[in-house]
Amino acid sequence: MGQQIEALARFAAETRWEDIPAPVQRQTKLVLLDTLGVILAGSVRPEVAQLRVRMAATAGTGATVYAHGWPAHDPRTAALLNGIAGRAIELCEGLRLVTGQAAMQILPGILSVGEHAKASGKELLAALVLGYDVAARLGMAFTPRPLAHQNGQAMLLAAAAAGARMRGLDAAGVSRAMRISAVLLMTPSYMNTGAGATALNIAGGMSGFAGALAPDLALAGIEAQENAIEESLSQLVGDGFKPDHLLDELGMRWEITRNYFRMYACCNPIHPALDVLKAALAELRPRAEEIERIEFATYRFASLMSNPHPPNYFASKYSLPHAAAVMAVRGKAEHGDIDDSALLDPAIAALRQRVQVAEDPAMSALAPRLRPARVTVTLKDGRKATHACESHQGDFNQPFEESVLRSKFRMLAGHVLTPEGVAHVEQAVDRCDEWHSVADFTALLQKY
């Protein structure tokens, strides 16, 4: 097995919460708060609620589903359901320099494992920040296939590492859990997004499932190939794996501090375009019917999200014409704006036909280090405004104020918690490293 992966597993198993710098600890708590809010809001989506109902017939016990009624399931099923919920509304944070939504694929598993094992808040936080490092480093070393979405791929291995850490496995056990999980890697297609296929979210949920399952497989004595990770990522689900830089600045450069957060409720690559559109609209202050056309230039991956006819709510999250029309008509493009009703809004439907999206090769050459976008908004009276940016707000180079992220949490968590409960839960996450048990936190959630 590769020495780099063994060293990474040792780092994940042996690093203590107290070893992690205070600014990184604060960022980890923010990531936890943000991800928790997204899970709660995603739990009320119709397909997510129906899935809970259908799986309730075979419900086990030991872990809590973060949703109305707080149903109990075995830890693996709870992690799966919470992971699918978190993926459902396209608002989770993610890795900035490689593709992947690390926290949403790690946190559901460690919440479930931690609740069942009565692990402390410090152990939960340590598993999250260390699993995040594993996710980012594997992601940077991994070359996915062109159509492959990163849900359930390298991130799933990190979820397994974090789950094993939560169960107290040593370095060899964390390594074994990761290598066992190589057989669980998923092959979701990016084409699911434009098709509105919410099946894509199952792959994200399966990372949580693996995070809860892998420790038991390792403890049971299941064996794995020594080169299971290298083989899977380079030849089976991926097109290459180069671990040469896997350990660069390990313990000094914390990947959770190089993430992005979202406020726009849509796929992250189109956020720069929405930032520049927001600026152009602020300059011109037009009514939607006064807009003759909106012309975007951006990097290649973002330019592909150009379908003006998204077939459903999920697909609308991957349509720049739709998101732009929502912003122009409703003034924002947040969770309450890009909703089911937006697809039926005649003003939005009419305007998105007047949105054009094109690739600028010069911008493509700058990605992923930068994620540029430019927009020209032309009004029917001939006035126009052009704005450009190198990357989007929420990126680690242009972070949101903490107050913005806290407001987002309160809005999202309010879909499930009472106003009093939202405040108490926010305060509890701020003191997460003082929790005696993750089970105590879920009891607090259930109270409100």
C-alpha positions in Angstrom: 0.0 0.0 0.0 1.1 3.6 -0.6 3.2 5.2 2.1 1.4 8.5 1.5 -2.0 7.0 2.2 -0.8 5.3 5.3 0.7 8.6 6.6 -2.6 10.3 5.8 -4.6 7.6 7.7 -2.2 8.0 10.6 -2.7 11.8 10.6 -6.5 11.3 10.6 -6.4 8.7 13.4 -3.9 10.4 15.8 -4.3 14.2 15.5 -6.1 15.6 18.5 -8.6 18.5 18.5 -6.2 20.4 20.8 -3.5 20.1 18.1 -5.5 22.1 15.6 -5.0 25.9 15.5 -7.7 28.1 16.9 -8.6 29.8 13.6 -9.1 26.3 12.0 -11.2 25.3 14.9 -13.5 28.3 14.4 -13.8 27.6 10.7 -14.7 23.9 11.5 -17.5 25.1 13.7 -18.8 27.4 11.0 -18.7 24.5 8.5 -20.6 22.3 11.0 -23.3 25.0 11.5 -23.7 25.7 7.8 -24.0 22.0 6.9 -26.4 21.3 9.7 -28.7 24.1 8.4 -28.6 22.7 4.9 -29.5 19.2 6.1 -32.5 20.5 8.1 -33.9 22.6 5.2 -33.3 19.8 2.7 -35.3 17.4 4.9 -38.6 19.1 4.0 -38.2 18.4 0.2 -41.0 16.2 -0.9 -38.9 13.4 -2.2 -36.8 13.4 0.9 -39.8 13.3 3.2 -41.4 10.5 1.1 -38.2 8.5 1.3 -38.2 8.7 5.2 -41.8 7.5 5.2 -41.0 4.5 3.0 -37.9 3.6 5.0 -39.7 3.9 8.4 -41.3 0.5 8.0 -37.9 -1.1 8.6 -36.5 1.5 11.0 -33.9 0.5 13.5 -32.6 2.5 16.4 -29.4 4.2 17.5 -29.2 7.4 15.5 -31.5 10.3 14.6 -32.8 11.6 11.3 -32.6 15.4 11.3 -36.1 16.1 10.2 -39.7 16.8 11.5 -40.5 14.1 14.1 -36.8 13.2 14.6 -37.3 9.5 13.6 -34.8 7.0 14.8 -32.9 4.6 12.5 -29.8 2.5 12.6 -26.7 4.8 12.1 -26.2 3.7 8.5 -29.7 4.6 7.4 -29.8 7.8 9.4 -26.6 8.9 7.7 -27.9 8.0 4.3 -31.1 10.0 4.8 -29.4 13.0 6.3 -26.9 13.0 3.4 -29.6 12.8 0.8 -31.4 15.7 2.5 -28.3 17.8 2.6 -27.7 17.3 -1.1 -31.3 18.1 -2.1 -31.3 21.9 -2.1 -27.8 22.6 -3.6 -26.7 24.9 -0.8 -23.9 22.9 0.8 -20.3 24.2 1.1 -17.5 22.6 -0.8 -13.9 22.3 -1.8 -12.7 25.4 -3.7 -9.7 24.1 -5.7 -11.1 20.7 -6.6 -14.6 19.4 -7.1 -16.3 18.0 -4.0 -18.7 18.8 -1.2 -16.6 17.4 1.6 -18.6 18.4 4.7 -21.9 17.2 3.4 -20.4 13.8 2.6 -18.6 13.5 5.9 -20.9 15.0 8.6 -23.9 12.8 8.2 -21.8 9.7 8.9 -20.0 11.1 11.9 -23.1 12.5 13.4 -24.8 9.1 13.3 -21.7 7.2 14.5 -21.1 9.8 17.2 -24.6 9.7 18.5 -24.7 5.9 18.7 -21.2 5.7 20.2 -21.9 8.7 22.6 -18.7 10.3 21.3 -17.8 13.8 22.5 -18.2 17.1 20.6 -14.4 17.3 20.4 -14.3 14.0 18.6 -17.0 15.1 16.2 -15.1 18.2 15.3 -11.8 16.5 15.0 -13.3 13.8 12.7 -14.9 16.6 10.6 -11.7 18.7 10.1 -9.4 15.6 9.6 -11.9 13.9 7.2 -12.0 17.2 5.3 -8.3 17.2 4.9 -8.4 13.6 3.6 -11.2 14.5 1.2 -9.3 17.5 -0.3 -6.0 15.8 -0.6 -7.4 12.7 -2.2 -9.5 15.0 -4.5 -6.4 16.9 -5.6 -4.5 13.7 -6.4 -7.4 12.2 -8.2 -8.4 12.7 -11.9 -12.1 11.9 -12.3 -13.5 10.9 -15.6 -15.1 13.7 -17.6 -18.8 12.7 -16.9 -18.2 11.7 -13.3 -19.8 13.8 -10.5 -17.7 13.7 -7.3 -20.6 12.6 -5.0 -19.6 9.2 -3.6 -16.1 9.1 -5.1 -12.9 10.4 -3.3 -15.2 12.1 -0.8 -16.7 8.7 0.2 -13.2 7.4 1.2 -12.8 10.5 3.4 -16.2 9.8 5.0 -15.0 6.3 5.8 -11.8 7.7 7.4 -13.8 10.1 9.5 -16.2 7.5 10.6 -13.4 5.2 11.6 -11.8 8.0 13.6 -15.1 8.5 15.4 -15.1 4.9 16.4 -11.6 5.2 17.8 -9.8 3.0 15.3 -6.1 3.3 15.1 -4.1 4.3 12.1 -4.2 0.8 10.7 -7.9 0.6 11.3 -8.6 3.9 9.5 -6.5 2.8 6.6 -8.4 -0.5 6.4 -11.7 1.2 6.6 -10.7 3.5 3.7 -9.4 0.6 1.6 -12.5 -1.5 2.3 -14.6 1.5 1.1 -12.9 1.5 -2.2 -15.4 -1.2 -3.3 -18.3 1.1 -2.4 -17.3 4.0 -4.7 -20.1 5.4 -6.8 -20.2 6.3 -10.5 -22.8 9.2 -10.7 -23.0 11.2 -13.9 -23.0 15.0 -14.2 -25.8 14.5 -16.8 -28.1 13.9 -13.8 -28.0 17.6 -13.1 -29.5 19.0 -16.3 -32.0 16.1 -16.5 -33.3 16.9 -13.0 -32.4 13.4 -11.8 -32.4 13.6 -8.0 -30.9 10.1 -8.0 -27.6 12.1 -8.0 -28.2 12.9 -4.4 -28.2 9.2 -3.4 -24.5 9.1 -4.2 -23.8 11.9 -1.7 -25.9 10.1 0.9 -24.0 6.9 0.3 -20.9 8.6 1.5 -22.6 9.1 4.9 -23.7 5.5 4.8 -20.1 4.3 4.1 -18.9 6.5 7.0 -21.1 4.6 9.3 -20.6 1.2 7.8 -16.9 1.1 7.1 -15.8 1.1 10.8 -17.9 -2.0 11.5 -16.5 -3.8 8.4 -13.0 -3.0 9.5 -13.7 -4.1 13.1 -15.3 -7.3 11.9 -12.0 -8.3 10.2 -13.0 -7.7 6.6 -9.8 -7.4 4.6 -9.0 -5.2 1.6 -6.4 -5.0 -1.1 -3.3 -3.1 -0.1 -3.5 -1.0 -3.3 -7.4 -0.7 -3.3 -7.5 3.1 -3.2 -4.8 3.6 -5.9 -6.4 1.0 -8.2 -9.9 2.4 -7.8 -9.1 6.0 -8.3 -6.6 5.4 -11.1 -8.3 2.6 -13.1 -11.8 1.8 -12.0 -13.8 4.9 -11.2 -11.2 7.4 -12.2 -8.6 8.2 -14.8 -5.6 8.8 -12.6 -4.2 9.1 -9.1 -0.9 10.8 -8.3 -0.2 10.8 -4.6 3.2 12.6 -4.9 1.8 15.7 -3.1 -0.7 14.1 -0.9 1.2 15.1 2.3 2.3 18.6 1.3 2.1 20.9 4.3 0.2 18.3 6.2 -0.8 19.7 9.6 0.1 23.2 8.5 -2.3 23.8 5.6 -5.8 23.0 6.7 -8.0 22.3 3.7 -11.2 23.3 5.6 -10.0 26.8 5.5 -9.8 26.7 1.6 -13.5 26.0 1.1 -16.4 28.0 -0.3 -19.8 28.8 1.2 -22.9 29.4 -0.8 -25.7 31.9 -0.5 -27.1 31.4 -4.0 -29.2 28.2 -4.1 -27.7 26.8 -7.2 -24.6 25.0 -8.5 -21.4 26.7 -7.4 -19.7 27.2 -10.9 -22.4 29.8 -11.8 -22.0 31.9 -8.7 -19.4 34.2 -10.2 -21.9 35.0 -13.0 -24.6 35.8 -10.5 -22.2 38.1 -8.6 -21.6 40.2 -11.7 -25.2 40.1 -12.7 -26.1 41.4 -9.2 -23.7 44.3 -9.7 -25.1 45.1 -13.2 -28.7 45.1 -11.9 -27.8 47.3 -9.0 -26.3 49.8 -11.5 -29.3 49.8 -13.9 -32.1 49.0 -11.5 -34.4 47.7 -14.3 -37.7 46.0 -14.1 -37.6 42.5 -15.6 -39.7 43.5 -18.6 -37.2 46.3 -19.4 -34.4 43.9 -20.0 -33.6 43.2 -23.7 -30.9 40.6 -23.0 -28.4 39.3 -20.5 -25.1 38.0 -22.0 -22.7 36.0 -19.9 -19.1 34.9 -20.7 -17.5 32.5 -18.2 -15.2 29.5 -18.0 -16.1 26.3 -19.7 -17.6 24.2 -16.9 -19.9 27.1 -15.9 -20.8 27.8 -19.5 -22.3 24.3 -19.9 -25.1 25.2 -17.5 -27.0 27.0 -20.1 -30.4 25.2 -20.5 -33.2 27.8 -20.5 -35.8 25.1 -20.1 -35.0 23.3 -16.8 -37.5 20.4 -16.4 -37.9 20.5 -12.6 -36.7 22.1 -9.3 -33.5 20.1 -9.2 -32.5 20.9 -12.8 -33.2 24.6 -12.2 -30.3 24.6 -9.8 -28.0 23.9 -12.7 -29.4 26.5 -15.2 -27.7 29.9 -15.3 -30.5 31.3 -17.5 -33.0 30.3 -14.9 -31.0 31.5 -11.9 -30.2 34.8 -13.6 -33.9 35.3 -14.5 -34.9 34.6 -10.9 -32.4 37.2 -9.6 -33.7 39.8 -12.1 -37.3 39.2 -11.3 -37.2 38.5 -7.6 -34.1 40.5 -6.6 -32.2 37.5 -5.1 -31.3 33.9 -5.9 -31.4 32.4 -2.5 -33.2 29.4 -1.1 -36.6 31.1 -0.9 -36.2 32.5 -4.4 -35.0 29.5 -6.6 -37.9 27.4 -5.4 -40.6 25.3 -7.1 -42.8 28.3 -7.8 -40.0 30.0 -9.8 -40.4 27.4 -12.5 -44.0 28.4 -13.0 -43.5 32.2 -12.8 -44.3 33.6 -16.3 -42.0 36.6 -15.9 -39.0 34.3 -15.0 -39.9 31.9 -17.9 -40.0 34.8 -20.3 -36.7 36.4 -19.2 -34.6 33.3 -19.2 -35.2 33.0 -23.0 -33.3 36.3 -23.3 -30.2 35.0 -21.4 -27.2 34.0 -23.4 -24.2 32.0 -22.0 -20.9 31.5 -23.8 -17.4 30.2 -22.9 -14.5 32.5 -22.9 -11.4 30.4 -23.5 -9.2 32.9 -21.7 -11.3 32.5 -18.6 -11.2 28.7 -19.0 -7.4 28.9 -18.9 -7.6 30.5 -15.4 -9.8 27.8 -13.8 -9.8 26.3 -11.2 -7.4 28.8 -9.6 -9.9 31.5 -10.6 -13.5 31.2 -11.7 -14.1 34.3 -13.8 -17.3 35.7 -15.3 -18.5 38.7 -17.2 -22.0 40.0 -17.9 -23.5 42.6 -20.1 -27.1 43.6 -19.4 -28.8 45.5 -22.2 -32.1 47.3 -21.7 -34.7 47.9 -24.3 -34.1 51.7 -24.1 -30.4 51.1 -25.1 -28.8 51.5 -21.7 -26.4 48.8 -20.8 -23.9 47.8 -18.0 -21.0 45.4 -18.1 -19.4 43.9 -15.0 -16.7 41.2 -14.5 -15.1 39.3 -11.6 -12.2 36.9 -11.1 -14.1 34.6 -8.7 -17.2 34.6 -6.6 -17.9 35.8 -3.1 -17.9 33.0 -0.5 -14.6 31.7 -2.0 -11.9 31.5 0.7 -10.2 34.4 -1.1 -13.4 36.5 -0.8 -15.1 35.1 2.3 -18.5 36.0 3.6 -18.8 37.8 6.9 -19.6 35.3 9.6 -22.9 37.1 10.3 -24.0 36.3 6.7 -23.4 32.6 7.3 -25.2 32.7 10.6 -28.2 34.4 9.0 -28.2 31.6 6.4 -28.3 29.0 9.1 -31.2 30.6 11.0 -33.2 30.8 7.8 -32.6 27.2 6.8 -32.9 25.7 10.3 -36.2 27.5 10.8 -37.8 25.1 8.3 -37.6 22.4 11.1 -36.8 24.1 14.4 -38.8 26.7 16.4 -37.2 30.2 16.5 -36.2 29.5 20.1 -34.7 26.2 19.0 -32.7 27.9 16.2 -31.0 30.2 18.7 -30.3 27.4 21.2 -28.9 25.1 18.5 -26.7 27.9 17.1 -25.3 28.5 20.5 -24.8 24.8 21.1 -22.7 24.5 17.9 -20.5 27.4 19.0 -19.8 25.3 22.2 -19.5 22.0 20.3 -16.1 21.2 21.8 -17.8 21.2 25.3 -20.4 18.5 24.4 -20.1 15.4 26.5 -21.9 13.5 23.9 -23.3 14.0 20.4 -26.4 12.3 21.7 -26.9 15.3 24.0 -27.0 17.5 21.0 -29.6 15.5 19.2 -31.7 15.6 22.4 -31.5 19.4 22.2 -32.7 19.3 18.5 -35.6 17.0 19.5 -36.7 19.5 22.2 -37.3 22.2 19.7 
